[in-house]
Amino acid sequence: MQVTETQSEGLKRGYTIIVPAGDIESRRNARLADLGRTLRIPGFRPGKVPLPVVRQRYGAAVTAEVLEQSVNEATQQLLSDRGLRPATQPRVDVVSPDPGGAGPAKDLEFKVELELLPEIPKPDFSAIHLTRYKAEVAPEAVDRSLAELAKRQGTLVDETDDRGAEPGDLVTVDFTGKIDGEPFEGGHAQDSAIEVGGPGFIPGFTEQMAGLRLGETRTITVTFPEDYPNRELAGKAATFDVTAKKLQRRVIPGVNDELATKLGFDDLAELRETLTRRLRREYDELSRVRLKRDLLDALAAHATFAAPQGMVGAEFDQIWRRFEADRQQGRLDEDDKGKDEETLKAEYRAIADRRVRLGLLLAEIGSANGISVSSEEMSRAMRTEAGRYVGQEQKVMEFFRKNPQAAENLRGPIFEEKVVDYILELAGISEQTVTAEELAKGPDRPTTPAEAGAPQDEAKAAEVEENEA
């Protein structure tokens, strides 16, 4: 075959490849001969169908098959002969419009365009200096966890006294929302239970319910947030006519042995120890998140090589799709709300570029040091993932068995953590004790979930606490 380089710019390469007609004809005749030995056509003995007959009936299909095979093999030979490491699947465009069909073969000419993986220099891990921040579990933190746990074990009791609702009370109401005096769609509800001063409603709504008495109707005035999911309501002022139908107060049990035994523990001391272990694990996870984030920052400073733009574009598209979904659902970060689209895209493309460079660097480090993910680790990861779907574990495991690519999505995070552990063993790490608040707050810098994982939010922490308790 004849190869001509047509582009060599940065990581981009382009080639024109010509496979001679003689090679195509030789391959095609061999394939037609093989086919003729297996065909059964009326009027001919099995395996004795003449080549012209085979060519007449199957020549076009065989030619297409041979051309596809020739393109694939020539492309692989190009990569092998020149030691090229493509970052993504090479783009192939056939130039010859109809190289042969069922008739005489013609030269096969096609173009190959690709981006190469960059040369990745290995950092000196011993020159990386990090600080592992640690926090001790204070008795006050355990007390707060116990108080929250007791609150969730509280019961609601109907209030019969003629008194106004207080923060923490649950009021069952009917309400009708209006904008400019006219009811709007979705603004009406009956028998809706709302916690006075609680979260989950339009800002300022539940706070204005304080003092509401049974049978009383009150008009509450609020303004929908600018990022409210329903764009027709976002930023608009509204009134709600609220009528109280039931008032309930929350009775919270005492933090004592009785609470502990109700939750399945021998006594309060055992419950405290369980919560202490849970908080210690949380602190350890936060410490790991910060250490990994700092390590990735240090590695990013070394990863100054150019990233393949095809990979960056694919990563950016994935990030932007998630951003668009969050924007439609009103879940934008505060920092993003005031930025124009051009600024946002530039910032997220920079994040995509960083992710790709870090991903390539970690992959290179792992490959150079023989780091891999074992079948046992993959099985454990699949079982852990299946365990998130209570009652459907077998279905999830069956899904993984039938969809290997879905299981492969679990490999990347495991591999990354193993590479990080390897680097941390070689880096210089000092320890510093901080408060739990300082550990949770972390440095004043933006983070991305894919770079360092996310610390447990309050809802997740509460779920863990309740599962263990």
Sequence and secondary structure as in RCSB ss.txt:
>XXXX:A:sequence
MQVTETQSEGLKRGYTIIVPAGDIESRRNARLADLGRTLRIPGFRPGKVPLPVVRQRYGAAVTAEVLEQSVNEAT
QQLLSDRGLRPATQPRVDVVSPDPGGAGPAKDLEFKVELELLPEIPKPDFSAIHLTRYKAEVAPEAVDRSLAELA
KRQGTLVDETDDRGAEPGDLVTVDFTGKIDGEPFEGGHAQDSAIEVGGPGFIPGFTEQMAGLRLGETRTITVTFP
EDYPNRELAGKAATFDVTAKKLQRRVIPGVNDELATKLGFDDLAELRETLTRRLRREYDELSRVRLKRDLLDALA
AHATFAAPQGMVGAEFDQIWRRFEADRQQGRLDEDDKGKDEETLKAEYRAIADRRVRLGLLLAEIGSANGISVSS
EEMSRAMRTEAGRYVGQEQKVMEFFRKNPQAAENLRGPIFEEKVVDYILELAGISEQTVTAEELAKGPDRPTTPA
EAGAPQDEAKAAEVEENEA
>XXXX:A:secstr
 EEEEEEEETTEEEEEEEE HHHHHHHHHHHHHHHHTT   TTS TT   HHHHHHHHHHHHHHHHHHHHHHHHH
HHHHHHHT  BSS  EEEE SS S TTSS   EEEEEEEEB        GGG EEEEEE    HHHHHHHHHHHH
HHT EEEE  SS    TT EEEEEEEEEETTEEEEEEEEEEEEEETT SSSSTTTGGGGTT  TT EEEEEEE  
TT SSTTTTT EEEEEEEEEEEEEEE   SSHHHHHHTT SSHHHHHHHHHHHHHHHHHHHHHHHHHHHHHHHHH
HH  S   HHHHHHHHHHHHHHHHHHHHTT   HHHHT  HHHHHHHHHHHHHHHHHHHHHHHHHHHHTT    H
HHHHHHHHHHHHTSTT HHHHHHHHHH HHHHHTTHHHHHHHHHHHHHHHHSEEEEEE  HHHHHH  SS   HH
HH     HHHHHHHHHHH 
